[in-house]
Amino acid sequence: MNLSHSIAPIVSLIAGILILLVPRLLNYIVAIYLIVIGLIGLFGTGSIRL
């Protein structure tokens, strides 16, 4: 059985549940997401395999 899954769906699921439970977290989750995507876009993933 192959267990190689991407981390993005798991992070999205957890973020969605947290937003439903604590709507004030939406600003922080979106900000962190945009910062991470921006950094990956600028510097690339290098040797990180997600």
N, CA and C atoms as an extended XYZ file, in Angstrom:
150
Properties=species:S:1:pos:R:3:atomname:S:1:resname:S:1:resid:I:1 pbc="F F F"
N         0.844       -1.180        0.000 N   MET     1
C         0.000        0.000        0.000 CA  MET     1
C         0.887        1.239        0.000 C   MET     1
N         0.573        2.185       -0.872 N   ASN     2
C         1.375        3.396       -0.994 CA  ASN     2
C         0.785        4.490       -0.125 C   ASN     2
N         1.578        5.039        0.789 N   LEU     3
C         1.090        6.054        1.725 CA  LEU     3
C         1.670        7.435        1.440 C   LEU     3
N         2.047        7.688        0.201 N   SER     4
C         2.600        9.005       -0.109 CA  SER     4
C         1.464        9.967       -0.421 C   SER     4
N         1.130       10.788        0.553 N   HIS     5
C         0.068       11.772        0.404 CA  HIS     5
C         0.665       13.174        0.479 C   HIS     5
N        -0.011       14.092       -0.158 N   SER     6
C         0.412       15.484       -0.085 CA  SER     6
C        -0.061       16.075        1.241 C   SER     6
N         0.678       17.023        1.749 N   ILE     7
C         0.324       17.636        3.033 CA  ILE     7
C        -0.733       18.727        2.864 C   ILE     7
N        -0.893       19.263        1.659 N   ALA     8
C        -1.825       20.364        1.425 CA  ALA     8
C        -3.278       20.035        1.797 C   ALA     8
N        -3.815       18.880        1.405 N   PRO     9
C        -5.204       18.592        1.785 CA  PRO     9
C        -5.396       18.469        3.295 C   PRO     9
N        -4.416       17.941        3.985 N   ILE    10
C        -4.519       17.793        5.441 CA  ILE    10
C        -4.506       19.166        6.101 C   ILE    10
N        -3.607       20.039        5.646 N   VAL    11
C        -3.542       21.395        6.194 CA  VAL    11
C        -4.833       22.143        5.907 C   VAL    11
N        -5.369       21.985        4.704 N   SER    12
C        -6.622       22.655        4.340 CA  SER    12
C        -7.781       22.183        5.207 C   SER    12
N        -7.840       20.902        5.454 N   LEU    13
C        -8.902       20.351        6.295 CA  LEU    13
C        -8.818       20.886        7.715 C   LEU    13
N        -7.633       20.886        8.280 N   ILE    14
C        -7.449       21.395        9.645 CA  ILE    14
C        -7.778       22.881        9.710 C   ILE    14
N        -7.320       23.645        8.710 N   ALA    15
C        -7.604       25.084        8.688 CA  ALA    15
C        -9.102       25.338        8.580 C   ALA    15
N        -9.789       24.577        7.744 N   GLY    16
C       -11.232       24.734        7.603 CA  GLY    16
C       -11.980       24.459        8.892 C   GLY    16
N       -11.584       23.420        9.598 N   ILE    17
C       -12.225       23.094       10.873 CA  ILE    17
C       -11.961       24.190       11.896 C   ILE    17
N       -10.725       24.675       11.950 N   LEU    18
C       -10.398       25.743       12.896 CA  LEU    18
C       -11.176       27.020       12.598 C   LEU    18
N       -11.340       27.336       11.302 N   ILE    19
C       -12.099       28.533       10.941 CA  ILE    19
C       -13.556       28.391       11.351 C   ILE    19
N       -14.112       27.195       11.209 N   LEU    20
C       -15.497       26.979       11.642 CA  LEU    20
C       -15.630       27.119       13.152 C   LEU    20
N       -14.651       26.622       13.887 N   LEU    21
C       -14.726       26.665       15.350 CA  LEU    21
C       -14.407       28.054       15.897 C   LEU    21
N       -13.406       28.700       15.323 N   VAL    22
C       -12.961       30.010       15.802 CA  VAL    22
C       -12.817       30.939       14.590 C   VAL    22
N       -13.890       31.614       14.185 N   PRO    23
C       -13.844       32.448       12.973 CA  PRO    23
C       -12.787       33.552       13.009 C   PRO    23
N       -12.372       34.000       14.187 N   ARG    24
C       -11.338       35.044       14.271 CA  ARG    24
C        -9.998       34.558       13.748 C   ARG    24
N        -9.813       33.239       13.648 N   LEU    25
C        -8.543       32.706       13.145 CA  LEU    25
C        -8.392       32.890       11.642 C   LEU    25
N        -9.474       33.236       10.950 N   LEU    26
C        -9.425       33.342        9.488 CA  LEU    26
C        -8.339       34.310        9.038 C   LEU    26
N        -8.247       35.464        9.676 N   ASN    27
C        -7.232       36.448        9.286 CA  ASN    27
C        -5.823       35.882        9.422 C   ASN    27
N        -5.552       35.202       10.511 N   TYR    28
C        -4.219       34.652       10.738 CA  TYR    28
C        -3.900       33.522        9.766 C   TYR    28
N        -4.870       32.656        9.533 N   ILE    29
C        -4.644       31.522        8.633 CA  ILE    29
C        -4.377       32.015        7.217 C   ILE    29
N        -5.168       32.978        6.746 N   VAL    30
C        -4.962       33.517        5.401 CA  VAL    30
C        -3.615       34.224        5.316 C   VAL    30
N        -3.261       35.001        6.337 N   ALA    31
C        -1.981       35.706        6.323 CA  ALA    31
C        -0.804       34.732        6.281 C   ALA    31
N        -0.847       33.706        7.106 N   ILE    32
C         0.235       32.717        7.129 CA  ILE    32
C         0.326       31.994        5.791 C   ILE    32
N        -0.822       31.627        5.227 N   TYR    33
C        -0.846       30.952        3.937 CA  TYR    33
C        -0.206       31.823        2.854 C   TYR    33
N        -0.589       33.096        2.802 N   LEU    34
C        -0.043       33.981        1.783 CA  LEU    34
C         1.456       34.190        1.952 C   LEU    34
N         1.919       34.305        3.193 N   ILE    35
C         3.349       34.463        3.447 CA  ILE    35
C         4.114       33.222        3.002 C   ILE    35
N         3.610       32.049        3.334 N   VAL    36
C         4.291       30.803        2.964 CA  VAL    36
C         4.326       30.641        1.445 C   VAL    36
N         3.205       30.881        0.772 N   ILE    37
C         3.165       30.757       -0.687 CA  ILE    37
C         4.102       31.784       -1.330 C   ILE    37
N         4.151       32.994       -0.781 N   GLY    38
C         5.057       34.015       -1.299 CA  GLY    38
C         6.513       33.624       -1.150 C   GLY    38
N         6.876       33.085        0.008 N   LEU    39
C         8.261       32.662        0.236 CA  LEU    39
C         8.642       31.504       -0.672 C   LEU    39
N         7.721       30.571       -0.853 N   ILE    40
C         7.995       29.445       -1.756 CA  ILE    40
C         8.157       29.958       -3.177 C   ILE    40
N         7.341       30.932       -3.567 N   GLY    41
C         7.457       31.499       -4.901 CA  GLY    41
C         8.773       32.233       -5.117 C   GLY    41
N         9.238       32.933       -4.096 N   LEU    42
C        10.489       33.680       -4.218 CA  LEU    42
C        11.722       32.786       -4.194 C   LEU    42
N        11.753       31.880       -3.241 N   PHE    43
C        12.958       31.082       -3.028 CA  PHE    43
C        12.883       29.669       -3.589 C   PHE    43
N        11.700       29.220       -3.965 N   GLY    44
C        11.548       27.846       -4.438 CA  GLY    44
C        11.534       26.875       -3.272 C   GLY    44
N        11.234       25.653       -3.557 N   THR    45
C        11.169       24.650       -2.484 CA  THR    45
C        12.516       24.019       -2.215 C   THR    45
N        13.462       24.157       -3.130 N   GLY    46
C        14.785       23.574       -2.909 CA  GLY    46
C        14.696       22.070       -2.819 C   GLY    46
N        15.097       21.515       -1.711 N   SER    47
C        15.076       20.063       -1.545 CA  SER    47
C        13.869       19.589       -0.770 C   SER    47
N        12.916       20.502       -0.470 N   ILE    48
C        11.721       20.111        0.282 CA  ILE    48
C        10.765       19.402       -0.652 C   ILE    48
N        10.359       18.213       -0.289 N   ARG    49
C         9.401       17.435       -1.076 CA  ARG    49
C         8.148       17.237       -0.256 C   ARG    49
N         7.094       18.015       -0.558 N   LEU    50
C         5.835       17.896        0.187 CA  LEU    50
C         4.835       17.080       -0.580 C   LEU    50
